[in-house]
Structures are given as structure tokens and as C-alpha cells.
Amino acid sequence: MACIDEILGRFPQIKRNALIPLLQAVQDEFGYISEESIEKIGAHLSLPTSKVYGLATFYNQFTFSPRGVYHITICNGSSCHLEGSGELVKEIGKLLEIGDGETTRDGLFSLEVQSCIGACGAAPVMAVNGTYYAGITVREVREIIKNYREDASRS
Amino acid sequence: MLPDHEFLIKLAQTDDGDLSEKEKDRLAFLGRERLDRPLVMVNSSTSGLVAGARETWEAIENYARERSLEIELRETGSIGLISEEPVISVQIPGRTRVFFRKVTAEKVAVLLDDLFHDVISDPLVIGQIRHEQQESWSDLPYLDQIPFFSKQLRIVMGSCGIIDPFSLEEYMARGGYRAFLRVIRYHTFREVCEIVNESGLRGRSGGGFPTGEKWKVALDTPSDQKYLICNAEESDPGAFMDRTLMEGDPYRLLEGISIAAYAIGSNRAYIYIRSEYNDSVRRINHAIQQLRKVGLLGDNILDSGYNLQISLRKGPGAFVCGEETALIASLEGRRGMPSSKPPYPAVTGYLNRPTVVNNVETLCNLPGIIRDGPGWFRELGPEDCPGTKIFSISGRVRITGVVEVPMGTNLNTIVNGISGGVKKGRKLKAVHVGGPAGCMIPRKLLDIPVSYEDLKKEGFVMGSGGIVVMDDKSCVVDMVRFFTDYSDKQSCGKCIPCREGTRRMAEILEGITRKPPDEEKDTSLERFRGVMQLENLAAVMKDTSLCGLGQNAANPLLSSLKYFRQEYEEHIFDRRCPSNTCGELRSWFIDSDLCTGCSICARRCPADAIIGTPRHPYFIVQEKCTGCGICYDVCKFTAVYYK
């Protein structure tokens, strides 16, 4: 895994418009943006830490806690909503006690609610680490989470 | 440069002159009209992957390997039939291409076995593509005879799902890049603006501003550098037209961008794309590399003296960045907050230089306009708004998908004709057009033509083009709450009417769709007061918000209040949701046949609304029930149900 300085090295020009690509590179590499990286990015671009943090929190893409081993994405497009994706988010909130952009304490699961992934024919859609589950119900979500938990405890 | 590219570029530069037989042959092979081995194409776009296209792909690979068959396996985009994925198409040398639907991995072997023995598996087939030089399959409908396709006019989407998005040769062999090369050889900047102006093309992102006019402003503003930005930040929930275009035909978009950049005299273009669109990014990046390699991008393109660089920027995710000034702010590395217009970006935009922001669909229209002329384009739709429009249809319809129709086609044709109407036994209630900024259109108004002007006359807006169909089992109030909630979360917070207005609106709607734990405090009074103020609040937001997000955030609410007032009243006064969608307004019951009397629901009920004696069926006291649904969740015998 590359360290922050290596990523900063990829952006030699000190320009404001490098800020978002930089944050994205950090997010892609580490899966989240740590306090340390925000400080370093600020120093690199000669921007106050508050500005960097302010910008990062404005956008949906950036998260500030590490992703879980199993990253759950739920589509919240209008079609998925119509078919009950809100219930799925609620269910996961109940089961794992996390909301959008959060990670469970044991670091096993994290949740991300996306605005539309464009598979409306299969609504509601949920994905865990890139494996898609189409047309699922609340009961099935419980099963899926249970299975992943068992997988984790086995390995 | 490969000899094929040299040949294709030379061909694109000459006007449709006479081709020798040999050249025609070569072109047919490059355009995959003629083949030397069977071709199988799998839709590998997001919709396909969700339905299992990757497994289908592997199954086809295995099939060919096991039988040592020489086949060409290629990725393609979506043909628009989202609910029928995974869609694959097969073309056997000399015969027409046949499309199949719902080809999951286990169906591959049977399907291909049959096909190579000249038999078509009936339940899976969609149809064949009409082609004069290819032998057609007998007793098989052509795609243009199927209701989903016959009522469409596919021009911009014409190649989606048919060509390989990774192949520049195929795009060029089918006439691609002819328009751009003609433009840089024969036309001045101003002439291109004139052509597009004459065609009457209007921006497809919702506002409907004439594209040529916007370009002229940028062209006429003197500057050392000008920018063209392609707005591919499609974050409207339920809209996936741009994605389909980018995944299906990325070269068309890049050609459109090149033409637009040339027209405003810019040699720097950006594509601002939603970060979740990984598949589009992959295709566009590949396409840019290819174009650079063959010299259709870069410095001094084919010795014309025109330079152009296109780069991709991933948008970090904010709905408001669909607004052009916010998008520019985001590109500059600031928060995506809109600024007041004027000055328009065409005068001072990205890095204070003249900047034109065009939507993906708008740009994809350009190659056609240049190639076939503005006159051809003008005939495609109504006088004031020519051309076609792409819609994504989702929700409670038989076929969800992406469709392209002439502007001014009525909703009835789109929803009932193309998409097959609502599912069996249900009744269509409303059609929501245009996402969070859009409008709820009731069934009785479905025959209004969809164009900017006609919708405006009825007090609706076009929005981006996402259509969500609702049947009698879906709740209008809940849908409006969803969109308002979305606007609230995505409001950038710069201007007060939007920041506060969307929040209050979301709160009021939340109050309507939820049962408070006790009605004794002021909650019901607050609810009624809020409801009375809703329309007033919406009007203020419309008048005073800075950008389109705030101005249009109340559209779903206002249009639905106008036509579905009764449904709101049922929620407010009777405290029930007629379609049982609003979870907390549901009435819960216990099926006495299934209940074993384990008492877990009674113990967990936060309102003490469940009574009974152990080992006998329990009972829910409706007056006490808050509708939280915990009993449903904890019941191990599925005895709890709602109606």
C-alpha cells in the first residue's frame, strides 16, 4: 500500500484544482480519509486543514472511517425506493447499528447508500464487495448479513 | 498507427466517393457487418453485471473452449432493455444478428448448441436486426417490429448495445468521426455554431437552452483559453441515460465533445463524470487513449493545425454539481456551490475563462447533426424543439429501460406503448418525470406531448429525463417525501430558501408519513400547521432560491398536491396510507393460526400494544399500536402481517 507522501508526489503542482483529485486518490488507496492525510494534503497545497476538511465533508464520495471488511452498498434510486430500499437501509441500521457512510465497531461491515446504480429492472439492489443481490427483501438481507458474519468468524 | 486506422481515417476524410470492392469488403469486416467467425456480444454494462453478465461471459468462454470453437467474444453496452438483462447477441457469419434476453450462465450451452444447429431457442429470443446483405432467420421478428423498439426512434442511441465500445475501428467503419473531420477541414468555428444553431438543438439536461446560442457567447468572448466541459454528473436518482450512452458508445460522446470544443475555439475539454460510474470511466479512458494513438486527439490533429486535449475528472459526488456554476466550482477544487448568473460561464467560467458546459446527450447529438445536416435534424421533432430525447423508464412497468423517442411523443406512448404499461392486474396511478426537480403527472394527463414547451404549459417541467412509473400499490406522498429528502440532503447550503426550505419541507412530509409515539403533545397541531404552510413555503423557495435545485425542489410536492390531494388528506386526517407503503402508518395484525403464543412480540412491543396469554395466539390493540413493525421483525413464525 502506498503511503500518503507517495500519493502527494503524484501531484507536484501546488494548485487548488488538484485538491479533489488528491483526496480521491487517497480515498481510493486507503478506502477512507484519515486525519493525518487531511493535514498532509493541507500542508502540501498550502491550504488550511479546515478548508480541506470542509471540502471533503461537502462531497458524498469521501468517508472518514475505514471501510469494513464487507462493504455494503444499497441503491437508493427512485425505482429501488419504490420497491423498498429504504426498508433495507433501516434493517441494516437495526442489525448493524450503522448508517450511511459508517462502519461497525468491529470493522466488519460498512454501509454506503448510493443514489442510483442504474439497474432498475432488478430493484431493490444491494451489493456487498461488488457482489450484487437483486430484488431482495428485508428477510433476505438478514440472511445475507448472517452468512457474511459466519464467513468472517470461520476465517 | 495500424493500417486499419489509416484506411478508416482516409475514408472518413473523403466524401462518400466510390469504393472499390476490396475497400467495401474491408469496411464491412471492420464494421462487423461481415464476419469470418461467429460473434457473441455480451452486455457488460452495469445493468448487465447486476443481472449476472460476468457469469454469462465466463460460461460462453468455457463453452467455446470445451468445444474448441473459434468464436469472437466481445463486450457491448446496453440495448436499453434493462429488465431483460443479461442480454447477449449472436451473429453467425452471413446471417443477421440475433438478440437474446435473460441469458444467465446455465442457459448458455443450450442456447448456443441450438443456434449453431440453426435452431433458435424461443423463450429467450428478442429479435434480429434488419440487414440487407445478411440472410435473415425465418419466423423471427425484426427488432423494429417489437413494440419496445418499433415506437422508438433510435438515433443517438442507435449503436448502443450493437457495437463494441472498445473498438474505434467499428465506430469509424459505421461512419464515426466523419463529422469531426469534416468540421476541422471545411468549417470555421463560427460556421459550426451556425449549423448547430440552425438545427435548433437545445440542451438536454433539463433547462433546454439553445446550444448554438451558448456556444456563440463563448466564441465571441475574447480569451487566451476557453474550456468545454461535458457534464456527466448524472446523480438524479432513477436516471441512467447518460450512463447508457457512455457505456454503449463512448466514441460518439468524444466526437461530440471534439466538435463542440472546436466550435467555441477551445483546445481543452473536460469530462466531469460521476465517480460511481466506473464502467463508463473505463470505456472513456480507453477511448481517449485510442484516439490519441491514431492522432484524432492531441496536437495538430491530422495536420489541421487544431489541437485538442480531453481529460476525465471524477466528480466527488454532489447532486448540485449538475448545475453548471457548481460544477465549475468543483473542478476548481472548491465546494460545489452555485453562484448567481450572470455572469454566465460562457463569459467567465472555469478559471475565469469562457466555459461551455454541455450535457452528455446534447453532445452525442452533434455528430449526427453535422453528418446529416441541420435540415435532417429539424424534421425529427416539433418545430420549437427538434430532435429526439432519451428517457430512462423505471418503477412499476413491465419493461424498465432506456428509450429514445422524438421530442413531443406523449407519455402514453412511452409508458404504455414502449414499456408495456404497468404489471398485470395493477392500475397506473401516476408518472413521475424528471427526478427530484420533476413533476408527478396523473394518469388523465398522460397524453400531453413531452417537450419543454408543452410540459411548461401544463405547469410541469422536463427535468433530466428519468421517468418513474407508479401503480396503485405505490404511495405518492412517500415518493414525494423521498425526492424532497434527497433535495434536502443534496442542498449545498449556500442560500437560505433552499437550505432551510428543503429541510422544513422534508420534516413536514416526514410528519405526515409517520406516527408519533404519542399524539398528546403538540405534534398533531404542528403537523396541521406544517401542512397548511407547505404550499406557501414551496412558493417562496421557487421564487427566491439561487439555483435550479432550490427552485425546483418543490415541484414534486406542488404537482402532486394539485392532482393527488386526496391521498395527502388520507395520510393527514385518517392517518393511513392507502397503498400501505408508509411503514409507520400500516395496521399490524397477528395471524391466530400461525401464532404459537411465544410472547416475544408482546415483550418487545415498545407501546405495550400486544396482549395475550402465553401459548395462545396474541392480539394487537390497534389504538395503542404505533406501527413501528418490531413485532413483525421479531416474530419467528411469520405470524405478524400488515394491511
Interface residues (C-beta under 8 A of the other chain):
Chain A: K15 R16 N17 A18 L19 I20 P21 L23 Q24 G54 L55 F58 Y59 N60 Q61 F62 N76 G77 S78 S79 H81 L82 G86 E87 K94 Q114 S115 C116 I117 G118 A119 C120 G121 A122 A123 V125 Y132 A134
Chain B: T46 S47 L49 V50 A51 I82 S83 E84 E85 S235 D236 P237 G238 A239 F240 R243 T244 S275 E276 R313 K314 P316 G317 A318 F319 S330 L331 E332 G333 R334 R335 G336 L351 S392 S394 G395 R396 T400 G401 H432 G435 G466 V468 M470 S474 M479 F482 F483 Y486 C492 G583 D633
